[in-house]
Amino acid sequence: MEDAAAFYLARGDYQAAREHVDRLAGDMIFYDDVHEAYKAALAHIYEAEHAGRHRHARSEGGKVPAELTTPKAKELLERARQAGYLDDEYMTLLSRTESAILANALAACLGIRPKWKTFGEYWDLDNMRSDYNKGLDMVKAGAFISELKKMLPEWKVKTDQP
């Protein structure tokens, strides 16, 4: 399925790639491994789209918000970079849901309000609040939050924060 979406990805048409993979999955529903292939294809599309967004944000200057230029913010962003969550320009390398959970943790440590707007504009991710809520429902969220607690011992975890 990943190969089937390659044509659309080469043209930068991520929506068409997703629709094509959805159609293929529907046609192949009776095969045992279709679910895994479907998930892998969607992950490949997401990675291509995510990388494209970061290139776009960087080409437009990717201006760092003032809230993220303080010494404390730089320290926390550097920890996240060393943990492999951010690249050298402090742009997220995580999935949308994990990015939102990381943004929530960093914002809580730094007292950033409005957190979704600050990180959403910087990382060029919209609907971060929704991604955060989806992320909390995911099975792997607990493990990721545990990793973040180790990286950010100053974070007082409140998963019900707005």
N, C-alpha and C positions, 0 to 999 in steps of 0.2 A: 504494500500500500504506500510505503514511503516513496518508492520509485514513481508511483502513479501521480503523486502530487508534485513531483519535480518540475514538470512543465510549468505549472502555475507559480511555483516558488521562484523559478528563474525569471518570471515576468513581474515578480513582486505582488502577485494577486493572492494574498493569504486567504481571503474569504472564499475565493473560487477553489483553492486547494482544499480547504476544510469541507466545502460542499461536495467536492469530488470524492474525498475519502469517506464522507458520510454515505454517499450513494453506493460506493463499493462495499462498505461494511453491510449495508442493507441487503445487497445482492448476495453476499457471502455468509449470511447469518448462520447457515447450517454447518460451517466448518468449525472445528474445535478451537483452532488458534486465532480466530478472527478478532476476538476481544483484545488479545495482546498485540496483534498487528495494528489494530485500530488505535490503541493507546500509544504505541510507538510512533505511528504516523502523525498523530496529533501533537505529540511531544516534539517531533522534528519540525512541524509547521510552526509551533509556538517558538521554538528556539530561533528559527529563521526570522520570524516577525520581531521577536524581542531584540535580536542583534540589530535588525534594521532600525528599530526605534532608537536604540542607543547611538548608532551612527548618525541618525538625523539630529538627535539632541546635541551631540558633540559638534556637528557641523554648524549648528546655530549658536554655538558659544557655550552651551551647557552651563550657564552661570550658576555658581554655587549660591544658594540662599544665605542671607546674612546669619540666620540661626545656626548654620552649619560651619561657620568660620571661626567660632570661638575656640580657645585652646581645649576645653573639655570636649567639644564636638569633634574636633580634629583627632583627639585621642581615641574616642569611641569609634569613629569612622575607620581609623587605622587598625584598631582591633578587629573590626568587621572585615577589613581588607585582608589582614593576616589570616583570618579564619577561612578565607575563600569565599565570602559572601559578596564582596565588592571588588571591582577591578581597581587599577591604579588611579583612576579618576573618580573613585568612589561611586561608580554607577553599579547598580545591582546586577548580580549574576544569577540571582535566584528566580524561581517561578513567581508568578504574580502573587499567589497566596503567601508564599514564604517572604516575599518582599514586603508585603503589607504587615506581616507579623514582626519583621525586623524593624520596619518604620515605626510601628507602635512602641516597640521596646526602646528604640533610640529616642523617640519623642518623649517617652515617659522619663527617661534618664536625664534628658536635657530640658524638660519643661516646655517643649515646643507646642504651641497652639497657633494656628490650626495644623495639626500633624498631617492630615491626608493631603491638604493643599500643598504644604511645604514639600513633602517627599514626592507627591504625585507629579508636580510640575518639574522638579529636579530630575526625577527618573523617567519622566514622560510616560507615566502610567495613570490612566483614569480609573475611576470607580474603586479606589483602594479600600474604602470602607467595606464595600461589598466583598472584595477579595479577602479582606481580613476575616469577615464573618464566615465565608466559605472555608477559609484556612483552618479556623478553629474547629470546624466539623470534620476535618480530615483526620484519618487515623494517625498519619505521621506527624501531626502538629505537636503532639506531646513530646516526641523525641526532639523535634526542632526547638521547641521552647526550652527543653532541658539543656540543649547545646547553648542556647542564648543566655540562659541563667549562668552558665559557667563563664561565658565570655563577658557578660555584663553583670557582675555580682551586685552592683548598685541598683539593678532593676528590681523593683517591687512588682511582681507579676499580678496584674489585674486583667484577666481575659474578658471582662465584661465592660471595659472602657469604651466610651463612644469614639 
